[in-house]
Amino acid sequence: MTYEAADGSELPLLVFEPAEGTRLTVGIVLFHGGALRTGSADELAPHCRQLASRGIFTVSAGYRLLGRGAVSIDDCVTDVRRAVEHFRRLAALRGLETSCLASGGSSAGAHLALVAAMTVAGEPVPAPEPAIAAVVALNPAALDLLAFSPELQRSIEQQAGIAAGRAIEFSLIEFVRPGNPPILIHHGTDDDVEPIEHVRRFRDAMVQAGNDCTLLEYEHAEHAFHYPGNSGYFDDVIDATTWFLLDRIAAN
């Protein structure tokens, strides 16, 4: 399927349906990685197929990339918000309420999903009522941008299409407040894109705020470890995600 971006272009939605006759209790929409400049919805198809085979309504969505329709990260976030809304409509047609819907993704896609879930559209302030019930983040990026040196922050701003001095508006730890949606994070201890120390600090901030945040650490795993064949962790990631969605989100 497709959905309409803010500029009127059509973006892909790959829909993965559980077996006919399955009673749906939860759904998730995922966003691919690629540093906002590369990647496609197809990249998370293996994850989606496995989740759908376990009874989870699953969608993989594309978004405009920098240099390919998106001028800045703001365009990417806008697309993700629109994809989530379209996903919610598809889920409603299948009898799923918002309280049973999650979002997530890999690397930059996980960051976009978290920004959309934790902030108000068009404003760098925490969302009082998240539009999604939970987030599954596969080696997320940019959890604590201000932990990097000023030089590296500027480099990240340039790479991610963030205007100079606006890094704080996309540093997710700044938006941790009581009432953030539950988050499951899969992260490798040898990730060279987002250091594990940053992820642990984000997890601790979430827990201290009274939120549900689970960090699963994969020893010696590097960035993008969760794909089939990369490190042997694919099945573990799918198992843990299934448990999180079915036993912790749908059950509540």
ABEGO torsion letter per residue (X at the ends): XBBBBAAGBBBBBBBBBBBBGBBBABBBBBBBBGGGABEBAAAAAAAAAAAAAAGBBBBBBBBBBBGBGBABAAAAAAAAAAAAAAAAAAAAAAGBBAAABBBEEBEAAAAAAAAAAABBBGBBBBBABBABABBBBBGBBGABAAABBAAAAAAAAAAAGBBBGAAAAABAAAABBBGBBBBBBBBBAABAABBAAAAAAAAAAAAAAGBBBBBBBBBGBBBGAABBGAAGAAAAAAAAAAAAAAAAAAAX
